Amino acid sequence: MRKVLYLGWIGFNNLGDEWMWEMFEAMANAHLKADQHQVIPSLPQVEWKKVSQYDTIVLGGGSLIVPGYVDLVHEALELGKNIVIWGSGHDRLHHWAPSLDGQLKPESAVESASYRLKLKEIMENSAYNGIRGPWTKGYLETLGALPKTIEISGDSAMLMNALKPMPAPRQTASVQGRHRTIGINWGTSYNRIYGGSEERVEDALATTSRSLLALGYRLHLYSVWGPDKEALARLYRKLGQDERITFDPKVYPAEDYVQLLAGFDATINFKLHANLLSAAANVPFVCVGYRFKSFDLMHGLDLADWIVPSDDSQLAEKLTEKAQAAEAWRDGYIGKLEEGRQATYQSLIKPFREGLF
């Protein structure tokens, strides 16, 4: 019986991390034999830091290619453990710079020699390397840690539609009496965002909301993490009492969010996995680029036109414009999402099909 440890920031009721673990668990249940593999998630009550107890260490979904997790995985590597990188990415307040072709690229990283060496050894000796996006790949390359074999797998939350039924199609705009609705996700990252001011972003979202209301939309304000409630309530208060606005601070399971969002025309999202909920519901979305990981995701999905940096001087205007444009380009947007969904599935199923655990 091989013991497989899934590493992730789980057990803290953060929707995205719990969702990605659920996707791994579903794939493991479908493809690993119960009498040959025992899969153990890194929940708080589990001795997951004692890597000597496990045969395979899976660096799972989330921004785990960072100090701490890398140190632990390297310790496992030195003990001769099998390593699988399964949709992991990098994240930090690591800004971007224009490249020669006019595209935004992350600035070169500066890390300690010890960390760089550990990362290089992990990537070169892992049984499978599936990373979230091209910005993570660029990060590895600048550190000299890019292995010969690596795949941009995408975020594992994109697997939902490959593993479970699609949500019911939304009603079309031609149905009489149907209101056009845009979902707006807001929350907090404790000001650890590009620009350093969530207040400024919140004010921009309030301006965007007023503009969308004036254009005839209804709004549904929602959060994806318990601590987001206070920020969402502030945004709601800034908009005043308006029957066209729904205030929804409850945190739901991923499947319930998808059913909810399936009735929207578009969404504007702050948190990373709010975008992926919209993707699972096949609803076009605009991403507020608040950290490195936002750009990693959107560039990986070939949707870089639909992200606006949180420190953009014209944030409110661009969010309003792009939300309308995303709705108008619905079929093309859904096509991009399906391409990304299939690519993620074909990539992240490989270590299961090839018996790499």
N, C-alpha and C positions, 0 to 999 in steps of 0.2 A: 504493500500500500504506500503510494507516494503522497507525501503531504505538500500541498501547494498553498503558499501564502500569497494572498492578494493584498498588495499595499495600496492604500488609498486613505484620504482624509474622511473616514466614515465613522458613523456613530454620533454625529453632532447635528443631525437633522438639517444638513445643507443639501438642498434638492439635487444639485448637479452631481456632487460626489456620490450620494446614495444611488442616484439614477445610473451612473456609470458602473458601479458595483453590481447593480441588478442586471445590467446587460452582460457583464462577464459571467455572473452566476447562471443566467439563462443559457448562455453558450456552453458553459461547463456542463450543465445538466443534460444538454442535448448531445454533447460530443465526447465527454469523458465518462468512462465506465466507473460506476460507484464502487465497485469492488477493487479498483486499481488506483483511484485518485480520491483524496480527501481535500476539498477546497476550503480554506480557512481565511475569512476576511479579517483585516487588521482593526477590529473593533476595540474600544478602550479596555475591555475586560480580558482581551487576548494578549498573551506574551509575544507580541509580534516583533519586538526588538531583539528577542533571542533567536536570531536567524539560524543558529546551529540546529534547531529542532525541525527544520523544514528541508525538503528536497529541492523544490523549485520556488524561486522568489519572482513574483510578477509585479513589476512596477506599473501600476494600473493607470486608469484615466485620471486626469487632473494635471495641475502644474507641479509635477513631482521631480522634474529634472532640475533640482536645486540642491544646495548644500543641506545636509541632514539626511534626506532620503538617499542621495547619491552616496554619502558616507556609509549608510547602512547596507545598501546594495553591494558596495565594494567590499565590505566586511564579509558578506555572504559569498562573493566571488572568491575571495581569498580562502574561504573554507571549502571551496570546490562545489558550491551550489550551482544549480542550473538557473540561469537568468533569462527572463522574458520581459521585453519592454512592450507594453500593450496600450498604445494610444496616449502615452505621456507627453507632456509639453513643458516648456519653460515659461516662467512669468517673472516680471519685475517692473519697476518704474524705469524702464530702459527705453529711452526715447528713440525717435526715428530721425533719419536724415534723407534728403532727396538724393537719388542716384543719378547717374548719367542719362538713364533712359526716362527720367522724370517720375519714376515710381518711388514710393516711400520704402525705405529699408531700415531695419534696426541698426542702431549704432553698434560698433564693435564692443564686445564684452571685455571686462577686465576681471579676471579671477586669479586666485592663488595658484602657484605652480603645483601644489599638492592636490588641489581640487581638480585641476585640469588633467593631471595624470590619472587620477581615479576615474574620472569621467571617460577618458580615452580607453582605459582598460575595460571598463564596463561595456562600452559600445562595441568594442572589438571582439569581446568574448561572449556576448549575449547570443542565445539561440535564435532570437528574433528581435528585430528593432523596428517597431512601428511607432512613429511619433506624430503628434497632433497636426503640425502645420509647417510651412516653409520658413517661418521666422524662427522656430525651434531648430530647424535644420541649419539656418544661417548662424545661430548661436553656437551650435556644435562645431561648425566649420571655423568660426573665428577663434575657437579655443584649440583647434587642431585635434578635435575629438570626433570628427566625422568618419564613420567606418565605411568600408567598401560596400557593405550591404545594408541598406536602410530604406524604409518606405515611409511616405507621408500617408499615414493611415486615416487621418481625420480623428475627430472626437468620437469616442465610443457611444455617446448618447445618440448619434446618428443611426445606430443599429435598431432603434425601436421599431421602425416600420418594416424592417427585414425580419424581425422576430415575432412581432405581434400585429394584429389586424390594423389597418388604417382607420382613422376616425371617419365618421360619416361626412360626406361632402357638405360644405356650407351651402346655404341657399344663395341663389344668384340674385344680383341686383334687380332683376326683372320681376321678382316676386313682390306683389303689391303690399305695401305697408312695412316692408323690411327696412330697418334703419342701418345705415352704414356705420360701422363701429371700428375704431382704432384702439388697440390695447397699448397701454403705456406702462412699462415696468420701471419702477424706481426703488432705490434702497440705499444702502450705505456700504462703503469700503473704508470707512473711518478716515476719509480724506487722503487715502493712499491711492491717488488717481493722478493722471496727467493734468497739470494745472493746479493741483493741490487744494481745490476748493469745490466741495460738493454743493455749497450754497449757490455758487455761480451756475453750476449745471442745473440745479433745481429751479432756479429762476428762469433759465433758458427753457426748461421743460414746461414751466408754467406759461411762458409766452407762446411756445409751440401749441400747447393745449388750447389756449384762447383762439389762436389762429384756426385750428382745426374745428373748433366749435362754430366759429364764424362761417366756415366753409360747409357746415351742415352735418358734420360727423358727430356721433356719440363717442364717449370715451369710457374706457374700462381701465381703471388704475389698479395694478396688481403687483404683488411682491412674491419672492421665491425663497425667502429665508426669514425666520422669526424676527431677528434684529432689524429687518427692513421696515417694520411696521411704523415706527416713529417717523422716518423720513417720508414714507408714503402719505401718512396723515398730514404732515406739513404741506406737502404738495397739494393735497386735496383742499386744505384750508385756504391756500393761496388762490384757489379757483372759485371760492365762494360756494354757496348752496345752489346747485344747478341740477335739475332732474335728469339732464342728459349725461351726467357723470356718475359712474358706478365706482364706489370705493370698496376695494376687495383685498384686505390685508391678510386673509387666511392663506396658510401654506398647505397646498394639496399634494397628493401623490402625482407623479409625472403624468400618468395616464389621464387623470382628471383634468389637469391643466390642458392637455392636448385636446380633449373634448371641448373644453371651454373656448380655447383659442380658435378652434375650427370654425367658429361662427363669426370671426373677425375678418375685416378686409385687409388689415395690415397691423403690424405692431412696431413700436419703438422700444428698444430694450437697453437697459443699463447692464444688468448682470449677464455674464457669458451664457449661462444655460437657459436664460429666458429666450435668447435667440434660438437655441436648439429646440425648445418647446414649440416655438413658432414653426421651425423647420419640420418637426414631426407632424404638425397639424397642416402642413402645406399652405402656410400663410406667409406672404412676403413680409420681410422685416427690415428695419434700419437699426444698425448697431451703434450705440454710443461707445466709441473707442476709449475706454478709460484706463486700460493697462495693455501691456505687451500681448497678453493672451488673446485679447479681442482681435487684434490684427493677425495673429497667428491663425485663428479660426477662420476669419473672413477671407484672407488670402488663400488659405487651403481649400476653401469652397469655391474659389474663383468669383467671389462676390465683393471684391475690394471697393467697388463703386458705392456700396451700400453701408459704409462705415463712416462716421464723422468723429474725429478726435474730440475728447471731452474738453480740451482747451482751445478748440477752434473759436476764433473771434466772432464767427457768424453761426454759432451752434444752433440757435433757435430757428433761424431762417432756413438753414440747410436741412434740419430735421423735418420741418414742415414740407419743404419741397420734395425731399426724398420719400417721405411717407406716401405722398400722393403719387409719385412716379412709380414706386414699388407696387402700389395697388394697380396702377394702369398696366404694368408689365407682368401681371400675375402669371400668365402661362409660361413666359420665358423664365421667370423666377423659379417656378415649380420645376421646370426642366433642369435648371442648375442644381436644385436640391436633390432631384432624383439621381443625377449623375454623381453627386457627392455621396449619397446614401449607398449606391451600389459599389462605389470605389471603397468606401469604408468597410462594407461587409466583406468584399473580396479580400481585403487586406487583413482585417482582424480575425477572420476565420482561419487564416493560414496556419498559425501555430497549433490549432486544434486538429486540422486536417492532416498536418504533417507529424503529429505526435510529439510535439516539442516540449510538453510539460512533464 
